[in-house]
Amino acid sequence: MKIALKDGSVKEYAQPMSILDIAKDLSEGLARVACAGVVDGETEDLRTVIDKDCTLNICTANDPEGLAALRHTTSHVMAQAIKRLYPEIKLAIGRP
């Protein structure tokens, strides 16, 4: 499969790979700071497996999509911590 990257380069892989594995292949540093991936215009989790030709942008907290994914995840972590401290509390749904 061929993965077109944000910088215009194309990487080829023989087997399906997760976005995180592709980030590791590009750079260990990128993999450490990656928050999400945008595959053909859709924001995806780092565990998403890519098995076909596509465009890929690996996002960090410096990118709007990466920052949104980071905030979304941390809001879940915070909600879980609050529920452990105060089991009777009611959580609301809203923007992270």
Secondary structure by P-SEA (a helix, b strand, c coil): cbbbccccbbbbbcccccaaaaaaaacaaaaaacccccccccccccccccccbbbbbbbccccaaaaaaaaaaaaaaaaaaaaaacccbbbbbccc
